[in-house]
Amino acid sequence: MYAALWRVLPGPVWVRILILVVLVAIILFVLVTWVFPWVDSLLGDQEGTVGT
């Protein structure tokens, strides 16, 4: 799968690496901004206090 993705990307090696870094940054941004908060709202409140 990774080899197929590498062959599909255009340009020389440094352009491919740049494209992959930008794609990973976009994916992480989407996860942190929308996906993780949505999953957190589904899980409900997690009480973490010990004691009283």
PQR file with spaces between the fields and no chain letter, atoms N, CA, C, O and H, PARSE charges and radii, in Angstrom:
ATOM       1  N    MET     1       0.829   -1.184    0.000 -0.4000 1.5000
ATOM       2  CA   MET     1       0.000    0.000    0.000 -0.0000 2.0000
ATOM       3  C    MET     1       0.877    1.253    0.000  0.5500 1.7000
ATOM       4  O    MET     1       0.622    2.186   -0.761 -0.5500 1.4000
ATOM       5  N    TYR     2       1.898    1.280    0.840 -0.4000 1.5000
ATOM       6  CA   TYR     2       2.757    2.460    0.894 -0.0000 2.0000
ATOM       7  C    TYR     2       3.539    2.639   -0.400  0.5500 1.7000
ATOM       8  O    TYR     2       3.771    3.765   -0.841 -0.5500 1.4000
ATOM       9  H    TYR     2       2.105    0.522    1.458  0.4000 1.0000
ATOM      10  N    ALA     3       3.942    1.529   -1.005 -0.4000 1.5000
ATOM      11  CA   ALA     3       4.667    1.619   -2.279 -0.0000 2.0000
ATOM      12  C    ALA     3       3.749    2.166   -3.365  0.5500 1.7000
ATOM      13  O    ALA     3       4.189    2.955   -4.201 -0.5500 1.4000
ATOM      14  H    ALA     3       3.753    0.615   -0.646  0.4000 1.0000
ATOM      15  N    ALA     4       2.496    1.763   -3.367 -0.4000 1.5000
ATOM      16  CA   ALA     4       1.541    2.266   -4.357 -0.0000 2.0000
ATOM      17  C    ALA     4       1.301    3.764   -4.145  0.5500 1.7000
ATOM      18  O    ALA     4       1.219    4.523   -5.110 -0.5500 1.4000
ATOM      19  H    ALA     4       2.139    1.122   -2.688  0.4000 1.0000
ATOM      20  N    LEU     5       1.189    4.183   -2.892 -0.4000 1.5000
ATOM      21  CA   LEU     5       1.021    5.606   -2.591 -0.0000 2.0000
ATOM      22  C    LEU     5       2.248    6.391   -3.035  0.5500 1.7000
ATOM      23  O    LEU     5       2.116    7.479   -3.596 -0.5500 1.4000
ATOM      24  H    LEU     5       1.256    3.566   -2.108  0.4000 1.0000
ATOM      25  N    TRP     6       3.420    5.860   -2.795 -0.4000 1.5000
ATOM      26  CA   TRP     6       4.667    6.527   -3.180 -0.0000 2.0000
ATOM      27  C    TRP     6       4.759    6.688   -4.695  0.5500 1.7000
ATOM      28  O    TRP     6       5.219    7.720   -5.183 -0.5500 1.4000
ATOM      29  H    TRP     6       3.527    4.976   -2.340  0.4000 1.0000
ATOM      30  N    ARG     7       4.321    5.668   -5.442 -0.4000 1.5000
ATOM      31  CA   ARG     7       4.371    5.754   -6.911 -0.0000 2.0000
ATOM      32  C    ARG     7       3.355    6.733   -7.465  0.5500 1.7000
ATOM      33  O    ARG     7       3.591    7.324   -8.519 -0.5500 1.4000
ATOM      34  H    ARG     7       3.947    4.830   -5.045  0.4000 1.0000
ATOM      35  N    VAL     8       2.234    6.922   -6.791 -0.4000 1.5000
ATOM      36  CA   VAL     8       1.174    7.808   -7.280 -0.0000 2.0000
ATOM      37  C    VAL     8       1.547    9.278   -7.086  0.5500 1.7000
ATOM      38  O    VAL     8       1.137   10.129   -7.876 -0.5500 1.4000
ATOM      39  H    VAL     8       2.042    6.442   -5.935  0.4000 1.0000
ATOM      40  N    LEU     9       2.315    9.581   -6.048 -0.4000 1.5000
ATOM      41  CA   LEU     9       2.674   10.974   -5.774 -0.0000 2.0000
ATOM      42  C    LEU     9       3.572   11.522   -6.878  0.5500 1.7000
ATOM      43  O    LEU     9       4.473   10.829   -7.351 -0.5500 1.4000
ATOM      44  H    LEU     9       2.648    8.890   -5.406  0.4000 1.0000
ATOM      45  N    PRO    10       3.329   12.765   -7.287 -0.5600 1.5000
ATOM      46  CA   PRO    10       4.116   13.351   -8.371  0.2800 2.0000
ATOM      47  C    PRO    10       5.430   13.956   -7.867  0.5500 1.7000
ATOM      48  O    PRO    10       5.580   14.240   -6.678 -0.5500 1.4000
ATOM      49  N    GLY    11       6.365   14.145   -8.777 -0.4000 1.5000
ATOM      50  CA   GLY    11       7.579   14.897   -8.496 -0.0000 2.0000
ATOM      51  C    GLY    11       8.737   14.073   -7.989  0.5500 1.7000
ATOM      52  O    GLY    11       8.643   12.855   -7.842 -0.5500 1.4000
ATOM      53  H    GLY    11       6.243   13.914   -9.742  0.4000 1.0000
ATOM      54  N    PRO    12       9.839   14.764   -7.722 -0.5600 1.5000
ATOM      55  CA   PRO    12      11.014   14.090   -7.181  0.2800 2.0000
ATOM      56  C    PRO    12      10.803   13.723   -5.706  0.5500 1.7000
ATOM      57  O    PRO    12       9.759   14.018   -5.124 -0.5500 1.4000
ATOM      58  N    VAL    13      11.796   13.086   -5.125 -0.4000 1.5000
ATOM      59  CA   VAL    13      11.670   12.565   -3.762 -0.0000 2.0000
ATOM      60  C    VAL    13      11.360   13.667   -2.759  0.5500 1.7000
ATOM      61  O    VAL    13      10.512   13.477   -1.887 -0.5500 1.4000
ATOM      62  H    VAL    13      12.644   12.847   -5.598  0.4000 1.0000
ATOM      63  N    TRP    14      12.022   14.812   -2.860 -0.4000 1.5000
ATOM      64  CA   TRP    14      11.798   15.862   -1.863 -0.0000 2.0000
ATOM      65  C    TRP    14      10.381   16.424   -1.939  0.5500 1.7000
ATOM      66  O    TRP    14       9.832   16.842   -0.920 -0.5500 1.4000
ATOM      67  H    TRP    14      12.711   14.967   -3.568  0.4000 1.0000
ATOM      68  N    VAL    15       9.778   16.442   -3.136 -0.4000 1.5000
ATOM      69  CA   VAL    15       8.387   16.912   -3.275 -0.0000 2.0000
ATOM      70  C    VAL    15       7.436   15.883   -2.684  0.5500 1.7000
ATOM      71  O    VAL    15       6.453   16.245   -2.037 -0.5500 1.4000
ATOM      72  H    VAL    15      10.224   16.103   -3.964  0.4000 1.0000
ATOM      73  N    ARG    16       7.716   14.617   -2.898 -0.4000 1.5000
ATOM      74  CA   ARG    16       6.883   13.555   -2.319 -0.0000 2.0000
ATOM      75  C    ARG    16       6.912   13.600   -0.802  0.5500 1.7000
ATOM      76  O    ARG    16       5.879   13.449   -0.149 -0.5500 1.4000
ATOM      77  H    ARG    16       8.514   14.322   -3.423  0.4000 1.0000
ATOM      78  N    ILE    17       8.098   13.810   -0.243 -0.4000 1.5000
ATOM      79  CA   ILE    17       8.212   13.890    1.215 -0.0000 2.0000
ATOM      80  C    ILE    17       7.447   15.102    1.732  0.5500 1.7000
ATOM      81  O    ILE    17       6.758   15.013    2.747 -0.5500 1.4000
ATOM      82  H    ILE    17       8.937   13.933   -0.774  0.4000 1.0000
ATOM      83  N    LEU    18       7.563   16.227    1.045 -0.4000 1.5000
ATOM      84  CA   LEU    18       6.836   17.430    1.443 -0.0000 2.0000
ATOM      85  C    LEU    18       5.325   17.211    1.392  0.5500 1.7000
ATOM      86  O    LEU    18       4.604   17.631    2.298 -0.5500 1.4000
ATOM      87  H    LEU    18       8.123   16.299    0.220  0.4000 1.0000
ATOM      88  N    ILE    19       4.850   16.562    0.344 -0.4000 1.5000
ATOM      89  CA   ILE    19       3.415   16.273    0.226 -0.0000 2.0000
ATOM      90  C    ILE    19       2.961   15.379    1.369  0.5500 1.7000
ATOM      91  O    ILE    19       1.903   15.614    1.952 -0.5500 1.4000
ATOM      92  H    ILE    19       5.436   16.221   -0.392  0.4000 1.0000
ATOM      93  N    LEU    20       3.742   14.359    1.698 -0.4000 1.5000
ATOM      94  CA   LEU    20       3.368   13.454    2.781 -0.0000 2.0000
ATOM      95  C    LEU    20       3.363   14.164    4.135  0.5500 1.7000
ATOM      96  O    LEU    20       2.493   13.896    4.964 -0.5500 1.4000
ATOM      97  H    LEU    20       4.602   14.168    1.224  0.4000 1.0000
ATOM      98  N    VAL    21       4.312   15.057    4.370 -0.4000 1.5000
ATOM      99  CA   VAL    21       4.343   15.803    5.632 -0.0000 2.0000
ATOM     100  C    VAL    21       3.121   16.698    5.749  0.5500 1.7000
ATOM     101  O    VAL    21       2.515   16.788    6.817 -0.5500 1.4000
ATOM     102  H    VAL    21       5.018   15.274    3.696  0.4000 1.0000
ATOM     103  N    VAL    22       2.757   17.359    4.662 -0.4000 1.5000
ATOM     104  CA   VAL    22       1.567   18.218    4.674 -0.0000 2.0000
ATOM     105  C    VAL    22       0.306   17.381    4.901  0.5500 1.7000
ATOM     106  O    VAL    22      -0.573   17.787    5.661 -0.5500 1.4000
ATOM     107  H    VAL    22       3.249   17.286    3.795  0.4000 1.0000
ATOM     108  N    LEU    23       0.210   16.235    4.260 -0.4000 1.5000
ATOM     109  CA   LEU    23      -0.956   15.372    4.455 -0.0000 2.0000
ATOM     110  C    LEU    23      -1.066   14.874    5.893  0.5500 1.7000
ATOM     111  O    LEU    23      -2.159   14.845    6.458 -0.5500 1.4000
ATOM     112  H    LEU    23       0.924   15.905    3.642  0.4000 1.0000
ATOM     113  N    VAL    24       0.046   14.487    6.479 -0.4000 1.5000
ATOM     114  CA   VAL    24       0.033   14.031    7.874 -0.0000 2.0000
ATOM     115  C    VAL    24      -0.370   15.172    8.799  0.5500 1.7000
ATOM     116  O    VAL    24      -1.128   14.956    9.744 -0.5500 1.4000
ATOM     117  H    VAL    24       0.934   14.510    6.020  0.4000 1.0000
ATOM     118  N    ALA    25       0.120   16.379    8.545 -0.4000 1.5000
ATOM     119  CA   ALA    25      -0.253   17.536    9.366 -0.0000 2.0000
ATOM     120  C    ALA    25      -1.747   17.821    9.266  0.5500 1.7000
ATOM     121  O    ALA    25      -2.389   18.121   10.272 -0.5500 1.4000
ATOM     122  H    ALA    25       0.736   16.554    7.777  0.4000 1.0000
ATOM     123  N    ILE    26      -2.304   17.729    8.061 -0.4000 1.5000
ATOM     124  CA   ILE    26      -3.746   17.956    7.881 -0.0000 2.0000
ATOM     125  C    ILE    26      -4.563   16.892    8.607  0.5500 1.7000
ATOM     126  O    ILE    26      -5.564   17.205    9.253 -0.5500 1.4000
ATOM     127  H    ILE    26      -1.782   17.485    7.244  0.4000 1.0000
ATOM     128  N    ILE    27      -4.142   15.652    8.502 -0.4000 1.5000
ATOM     129  CA   ILE    27      -4.858   14.559    9.168 -0.0000 2.0000
ATOM     130  C    ILE    27      -4.817   14.741   10.682  0.5500 1.7000
ATOM     131  O    ILE    27      -5.838   14.566   11.348 -0.5500 1.4000
ATOM     132  H    ILE    27      -3.330   15.398    7.977  0.4000 1.0000
ATOM     133  N    LEU    28      -3.663   15.085   11.233 -0.4000 1.5000
ATOM     134  CA   LEU    28      -3.560   15.311   12.675 -0.0000 2.0000
ATOM     135  C    LEU    28      -4.407   16.501   13.112  0.5500 1.7000
ATOM     136  O    LEU    28      -5.039   16.450   14.168 -0.5500 1.4000
ATOM     137  H    LEU    28      -2.834   15.227   10.692  0.4000 1.0000
ATOM     138  N    PHE    29      -4.431   17.569   12.323 -0.4000 1.5000
ATOM     139  CA   PHE    29      -5.248   18.729   12.644 -0.0000 2.0000
ATOM     140  C    PHE    29      -6.730   18.368   12.695  0.5500 1.7000
ATOM     141  O    PHE    29      -7.442   18.776   13.613 -0.5500 1.4000
ATOM     142  H    PHE    29      -3.918   17.611   11.466  0.4000 1.0000
ATOM     143  N    VAL    30      -7.189   17.605   11.711 -0.4000 1.5000
ATOM     144  CA   VAL    30      -8.601   17.184   11.677 -0.0000 2.0000
ATOM     145  C    VAL    30      -8.924   16.291   12.869  0.5500 1.7000
ATOM     146  O    VAL    30      -9.986   16.428   13.476 -0.5500 1.4000
ATOM     147  H    VAL    30      -6.611   17.273   10.965  0.4000 1.0000
ATOM     148  N    LEU    31      -8.022   15.384   13.205 -0.4000 1.5000
ATOM     149  CA   LEU    31      -8.263   14.508   14.347 -0.0000 2.0000
ATOM     150  C    LEU    31      -8.373   15.296   15.645  0.5500 1.7000
ATOM     151  O    LEU    31      -9.304   15.085   16.421 -0.5500 1.4000
ATOM     152  H    LEU    31      -7.159   15.273   12.712  0.4000 1.0000
ATOM     153  N    VAL    32      -7.437   16.196   15.886 -0.4000 1.5000
ATOM     154  CA   VAL    32      -7.421   16.946   17.142 -0.0000 2.0000
ATOM     155  C    VAL    32      -8.570   17.943   17.205  0.5500 1.7000
ATOM     156  O    VAL    32      -9.103   18.199   18.284 -0.5500 1.4000
ATOM     157  H    VAL    32      -6.680   16.368   15.256  0.4000 1.0000
ATOM     158  N    THR    33      -8.959   18.507   16.070 -0.4000 1.5000
ATOM     159  CA   THR    33      -9.985   19.547   16.066 -0.0000 2.0000
ATOM     160  C    THR    33     -11.402   18.983   16.141  0.5500 1.7000
ATOM     161  O    THR    33     -12.233   19.514   16.878 -0.5500 1.4000
ATOM     162  H    THR    33      -8.526   18.299   15.193  0.4000 1.0000
ATOM     163  N    TRP    34     -11.693   17.921   15.395 -0.4000 1.5000
ATOM     164  CA   TRP    34     -13.069   17.433   15.314 -0.0000 2.0000
ATOM     165  C    TRP    34     -13.268   16.011   15.816  0.5500 1.7000
ATOM     166  O    TRP    34     -14.241   15.759   16.526 -0.5500 1.4000
ATOM     167  H    TRP    34     -11.018   17.489   14.796  0.4000 1.0000
ATOM     168  N    VAL    35     -12.409   15.092   15.487 -0.4000 1.5000
ATOM     169  CA   VAL    35     -12.671   13.684   15.794 -0.0000 2.0000
ATOM     170  C    VAL    35     -12.500   13.387   17.278  0.5500 1.7000
ATOM     171  O    VAL    35     -13.392   12.793   17.885 -0.5500 1.4000
ATOM     172  H    VAL    35     -11.618   15.298   14.910  0.4000 1.0000
ATOM     173  N    PHE    36     -11.376   13.783   17.882 -0.4000 1.5000
ATOM     174  CA   PHE    36     -11.151   13.483   19.296 -0.0000 2.0000
ATOM     175  C    PHE    36     -12.185   14.137   20.209  0.5500 1.7000
ATOM     176  O    PHE    36     -12.659   13.477   21.134 -0.5500 1.4000
ATOM     177  H    PHE    36     -10.652   14.266   17.389  0.4000 1.0000
ATOM     178  N    PRO    37     -12.562   15.416   19.996 -0.5600 1.5000
ATOM     179  CA   PRO    37     -13.634   15.984   20.842  0.2800 2.0000
ATOM     180  C    PRO    37     -14.975   15.260   20.663  0.5500 1.7000
ATOM     181  O    PRO    37     -15.722   15.109   21.629 -0.5500 1.4000
ATOM     182  N    TRP    38     -15.285   14.816   19.458 -0.4000 1.5000
ATOM     183  CA   TRP    38     -16.529   14.090   19.229 -0.0000 2.0000
ATOM     184  C    TRP    38     -16.519   12.766   19.988  0.5500 1.7000
ATOM     185  O    TRP    38     -17.512   12.407   20.622 -0.5500 1.4000
ATOM     186  H    TRP    38     -14.677   14.939   18.673  0.4000 1.0000
ATOM     187  N    VAL    39     -15.403   12.038   19.927 -0.4000 1.5000
ATOM     188  CA   VAL    39     -15.305   10.763   20.651 -0.0000 2.0000
ATOM     189  C    VAL    39     -15.367   11.015   22.152  0.5500 1.7000
ATOM     190  O    VAL    39     -15.981   10.232   22.877 -0.5500 1.4000
ATOM     191  H    VAL    39     -14.597   12.330   19.412  0.4000 1.0000
ATOM     192  N    ASP    40     -14.749   12.084   22.632 -0.4000 1.5000
ATOM     193  CA   ASP    40     -14.792   12.407   24.050 -0.0000 2.0000
ATOM     194  C    ASP    40     -16.216   12.680   24.513  0.5500 1.7000
ATOM     195  O    ASP    40     -16.593   12.291   25.618 -0.5500 1.4000
ATOM     196  H    ASP    40     -14.250   12.719   22.043  0.4000 1.0000
ATOM     197  N    SER    41     -17.011   13.346   23.679 -0.4000 1.5000
ATOM     198  CA   SER    41     -18.402   13.615   24.059 -0.0000 2.0000
ATOM     199  C    SER    41     -19.223   12.336   24.113  0.5500 1.7000
ATOM     200  O    SER    41     -20.189   12.257   24.873 -0.5500 1.4000
ATOM     201  H    SER    41     -16.705   13.663   22.781  0.4000 1.0000
ATOM     202  N    LEU    42     -18.859   11.341   23.326 -0.4000 1.5000
ATOM     203  CA   LEU    42     -19.571   10.064   23.365 -0.0000 2.0000
ATOM     204  C    LEU    42     -19.238    9.254   24.616  0.5500 1.7000
ATOM     205  O    LEU    42     -20.074    8.500   25.113 -0.5500 1.4000
ATOM     206  H    LEU    42     -18.075   11.405   22.709  0.4000 1.0000
ATOM     207  N    LEU    43     -18.020    9.411   25.119 -0.4000 1.5000
ATOM     208  CA   LEU    43     -17.593    8.631   26.278 -0.0000 2.0000
ATOM     209  C    LEU    43     -18.191    9.143   27.577  0.5500 1.7000
ATOM     210  O    LEU    43     -18.321    8.380   28.535 -0.5500 1.4000
ATOM     211  H    LEU    43     -17.341   10.023   24.715  0.4000 1.0000
ATOM     212  N    GLY    44     -18.552   10.393   27.632 -0.4000 1.5000
ATOM     213  CA   GLY    44     -19.125   10.956   28.848 -0.0000 2.0000
ATOM     214  C    GLY    44     -18.052   11.393   29.817  0.5500 1.7000
ATOM     215  O    GLY    44     -16.864   11.394   29.496 -0.5500 1.4000
ATOM     216  H    GLY    44     -18.447   11.013   26.855  0.4000 1.0000
ATOM     217  N    ASP    45     -18.487   11.763   31.006 -0.4000 1.5000
ATOM     218  CA   ASP    45     -17.563   12.258   32.018 -0.0000 2.0000
ATOM     219  C    ASP    45     -16.810   11.102   32.657  0.5500 1.7000
ATOM     220  O    ASP    45     -17.389   10.082   33.031 -0.5500 1.4000
ATOM     221  H    ASP    45     -19.452   11.761   31.267  0.4000 1.0000
ATOM     222  N    GLN    46     -15.520   11.289   32.769 -0.4000 1.5000
ATOM     223  CA   GLN    46     -14.664   10.304   33.421 -0.0000 2.0000
ATOM     224  C    GLN    46     -14.174   10.909   34.725  0.5500 1.7000
ATOM     225  O    GLN    46     -13.309   11.785   34.721 -0.5500 1.4000
ATOM     226  H    GLN    46     -15.049   12.118   32.466  0.4000 1.0000
ATOM     227  N    GLU    47     -14.715   10.455   35.825 -0.4000 1.5000
ATOM     228  CA   GLU    47     -14.322   11.001   37.121 -0.0000 2.0000
ATOM     229  C    GLU    47     -12.989   10.411   37.526  0.5500 1.7000
ATOM     230  O    GLU    47     -12.841    9.191   37.597 -0.5500 1.4000
ATOM     231  H    GLU    47     -15.418    9.743   35.829  0.4000 1.0000
ATOM     232  N    GLY    48     -12.019   11.267   37.793 -0.4000 1.5000
ATOM     233  CA   GLY    48     -10.678   10.792   38.079 -0.0000 2.0000
ATOM     234  C    GLY    48     -10.205   11.025   39.488  0.5500 1.7000
ATOM     235  O    GLY    48      -9.040   10.764   39.788 -0.5500 1.4000
ATOM     236  H    GLY    48     -12.139   12.258   37.735  0.4000 1.0000
ATOM     237  N    THR    49     -11.075   11.513   40.381 -0.4000 1.5000
ATOM     238  CA   THR    49     -10.635   11.792   41.737 -0.0000 2.0000
ATOM     239  C    THR    49     -10.653   10.530   42.585  0.5500 1.7000
ATOM     240  O    THR    49     -11.505    9.655   42.428 -0.5500 1.4000
ATOM     241  H    THR    49     -12.022   11.725   40.137  0.4000 1.0000
ATOM     242  N    VAL    50      -9.687   10.469   43.486 -0.4000 1.5000
ATOM     243  CA   VAL    50      -9.593    9.338   44.403 -0.0000 2.0000
ATOM     244  C    VAL    50      -9.795    9.881   45.809  0.5500 1.7000
ATOM     245  O    VAL    50      -9.225   10.909   46.178 -0.5500 1.4000
ATOM     246  H    VAL    50      -8.995   11.179   43.613  0.4000 1.0000
ATOM     247  N    GLY    51     -10.590    9.200   46.570 -0.4000 1.5000
ATOM     248  CA   GLY    51     -10.813    9.635   47.951 -0.0000 2.0000
ATOM     249  C    GLY    51     -12.243   10.049   48.181  0.5500 1.7000
ATOM     250  O    GLY    51     -13.171    9.528   47.562 -0.5500 1.4000
ATOM     251  H    GLY    51     -11.053    8.365   46.271  0.4000 1.0000
ATOM     252  N    THR    52     -12.402   10.972   49.062 -0.4000 1.5000
ATOM     253  CA   THR    52     -13.697   11.453   49.568 -0.0000 2.0000
ATOM     254  C    THR    52     -14.784   11.173   48.674  0.5500 1.7000
ATOM     255  O    THR    52     -15.929   11.518   48.966 -0.5500 1.4000
ATOM     256  H    THR    52     -11.649   11.395   49.565  0.4000 1.0000
